[in-house]
Amino acid sequence: MQPLPEVGDLVRDTATGRVGFYVESASGRLRIRAVHGGVEWDAEPADVQLATPLRELRARAAEINARSRRGLGA
């Protein structure tokens, strides 16, 4: 069994192909928040892997840009 990601890590749900930030573990499943916000989803731990550095850089830049557009700062 692979170790759990740390809260805030960018992960990829291989079952759905979606990418988001790890939020918490509940009832044996991982809770993930979409990069641009929106509805969180649950994933099986075996289906979750850390995102590649390039994917993480792109996602974090997108999140900062989205927050800036909403006037929330970085």
Order of alpha helices (4+ residues) and beta strands (2+ residues): beta-beta-beta-beta-beta-alpha
